[in-house]
Amino acid sequence: MRKNYLYLAFAMSLLAGRTYAQHAQPCATDEMHHHYQKMNPLVAEYEKELNEQIAAYIASKGRTRNVAAKGTEGGSVHHDTDYYDIPVVVHIMHSFGGEYVKDSNIYVMMDNLNKFYSKQNDLSGIIQPFKKYIGNAKIRFHLATKDPEGKPTKGITRRLTYLTYGGDDQAKIDLWPPRNYFNIWIENRIGLTPTAGTTLAYSTFPASAEAYPFSDGVIAAFSYINDKNTMEHEVGHYFNLQHTWSSSLAGPGEACGDDGVDDTPPTKGNFSTCPLYDTNCATNYYKIYVSASGFADSLVNYPDTANVQNVMNYSSCPNIMLSEGQIWRMRAALNSNIGGRNNLWDSTNLSITGAGDPLPDLPPVTEFVTRASAASNVITLFTFPGVPLFFTNKSWRDTVIKTEWSFTNGAATPNVTHNSYAAINGAFGNTFADPGWVNINLAASGNNSGTTSTMYEKAVFVSDLQGIDPLTGYLEDFQEGGKRDKWPYFNYYKNNMKWQQGNVGVYDNNCIMYQGFDTRTGMEQTTGTPVGDFDDLYSIAYDLSKFAGSGKCFMHFNYTGASRSTLNTNINDTLVIEYSTDKKHVWLPLATMAKAELCNKGAIATAYTPDGIDDWASKSISIPTAARTSYVVFRFRYKPGVNKTTLQSTGNNFYMDRIQITPWAADVNDVNMASTEVRVVPNPTQGDAWVVIKDAAATEASIVVTDITGKVVYKAQQALTGTTARIMIPAQAIGTPGMYLVQTLTGSQVSTQKLVVY
C-alpha cells in the first residue's frame, strides 16, 4: 500500500461525534474519549487547539522534518537533553481482595515505567528496521512525598469501596489535584460486567482532562499493573499518544489506520500476537516533506512494515519501544497547558509535591479485615457467641514487623501479639462469650518508623439471643431503652447510603431507616455512585424452637418508602430478607421487596419522610419450619438501585417499624383506615397501645379504658389537630394480661373496641 503525505500538522485531529466500533479490547481509552466528546463538545475544541500547539512546538524545535535519526535522507535531528520529572499518586480502591496490592507491587510498577520511559528496558529484540527510530522519552516518575495539604506521604492511598468492582470513573475517589499530581487508580476489574480480561485499563487524553479534570489519570485492573505492558501503554495515552491504527476508527486487525506519527507506519494493529513484520498497510511507505517555501525538499523512506513492537499497539511482543516521533508528540503535550501536563514538571510544583525527594519513613496506617473463615473473601462484622471470627492485619504504609491486638466482650484470647511475617499477615480466629459490640485495639509497629495504635470502637458485633414464647411473641419498635441496640447495622463502605435510627415512626418517633436518597449533586456525582453498594441490618438472635410444632410463625412489620423516578424500569432498589440458623453465615432467602412494594409512596423528588400513619404499609412473612430453631438470625440487606445513564440513585429513603414475631397470620400492624374510623393497635399487645382516630369533622377525642370487670384503668383526652391522630395507652395501665374495653368519643360518635394484652 502506497501513501503520500504532505507535512501539514504533526498530529491528526479527532472529530467530535465520530463512532467507534464496539469491541472487547484491553484498552478503553478511545471509547472513554468518545464518551467525553459526546458529553461535552469542548473536548474537540481543546483537541484542535492542542494539535495546533503540537505542530508549533515541533516547528520551534527545528523539527521541520519528522525524521528519526542521523543519516536518514534529508534528516535534521534535534537532541533534547531535558528530563521531565512527574509527581505520581497511586490510589488503591479495594475490598480487601486481590486488588489490595502491596506497596512493593507499586514500586515495581514505578520502576518499570521509569525504565521504559528512559529507554532502559530490554530493546534487544526490536527488529533492525526500527532500531534507529527508538526514542528516549526522558520522563521520570516519582511517588509524591507531600500530599495536597503538605503532609508527608509515600504517594499511595487506600480506600475500602464496592466500586473496586468496575466503578471506573465513579471509582476515582480521592483525586489529588490533577495539575499537580499524575493520578493512577487501581481497582479489581474494569467495567461493571465481570468478563475477565475484556478491558485492562484506560487513560484520559489531555483534551479530555481539560474538560473533565475530575477524571484525569489512568485506571487499571490490579492484575495488569505489572503485566503485558499495560501501564506503559496507558501512560502513553496520558501524554497524548494514539493507538497506532487510531484513524481507522476500528478495532485492531480490522482496517488500516495511522496515529499521526510519521515513523510509526500505517497499520491495522495487532491483537495478542507478535508478527515482527506486518506489511498489510505499510508497503512502499515513505513521506515527502515540504520546505517553508512550499516546495518538496526531502523524501524519507520509512520501513515498509508496521511497528508491531510499538507500545501503542496491542501486540504481545516481549520487547516494546517508543519511536522518536512519538517522543516529540509527548513532549509537545508536556509543554501544553491543555490538560495541565505542563504544570506537573514545573520546578515549583515539584517542590510542592516533593517529587524526587526520598520517600519518608512514616509509621504504619493500621487496618484489618474480619471474615467468617480464614478462607472466606466476604467481609463480616457480625458473629455469634463462641463462634470464631477471623482477623487479618492489613496495616500499610510501612513494613509491619509486629502487631499487638486487644479485644473486649470475653474474648477467648483477649491479647494477641504477632512478630513473625506469617503470623502478622495471616488470619487468626478469636471467639467472644459476651454479646454486644466488641472494641478492638490494634498496634502496628513499622520497620524503624515507630508504632501506630488505634482503638476501633464498635468494630464487630456479637449476636444476642432472645427466647420467644408463642403466647407473647416479640415486638421491636426501636424505642430508646428497648432492645434496638441489639439490632446492629453496618455501613461497610462508610458512605452516605446506610441504615440508621429514624426519628419518625408508626405511633411514635422511633424506627429504623435506610437513607437511600442520593445527596450527591453537581460535581459530587462524578464519583461514588451507589452501584454495587449494600448495607446490612441484623435482627437479634431468636430462639423459635417453641414454634417448631405449631405450624404458625410469622414476621410482621410496617414500612414506607419512595423512589425518585416515575419510570418503573428505573426503580431497582431491593430489600433482601434472609435467615441463618447454622452460625456459619450461610444465609437462606426469606423474602425480597422491590419496585412498587418497596416504594409504596411512589415518586418523590426530595428526601422522603412519612407524614403520618396513613403513609405506612404492612408486610407479613411466613417463617418456614427450617427457621424455627433454637438460634435464628434475620438479615435485612438493602441494595440501592441507580439510573443506568446518570449513575445516580433512583431510590429514596426507606423506613421500617414495629417488627414482630407472632403466631398470628393476620397483620396486627395494618393501619390503613377509612375516612371515619377508630382502631386500637397493635392488638394484641405486650406493651403500649395506641388509639388511632381518623375523623376530619371532630376537633377533640377522649378515651376510657376498662378491664373485664368494668374497672376504669385509664382515661385520656386530646385535641385533634389533623385528620388522623393517636392517643397512647401506656403499658403500665394495662400491665395485667387479659381483655380490656376501649371506648372512644369523637364529636357525637362513640366507638368501643376490645384490646387483648398478653
Summary of the structure (lengths in Angstrom):
residues: 758
radius of gyration: 33.6
end to end distance: 92.5
largest distance: 118.5
contacts: 2567
relative contact order: 0.09
helix: 18%
strand: 32%
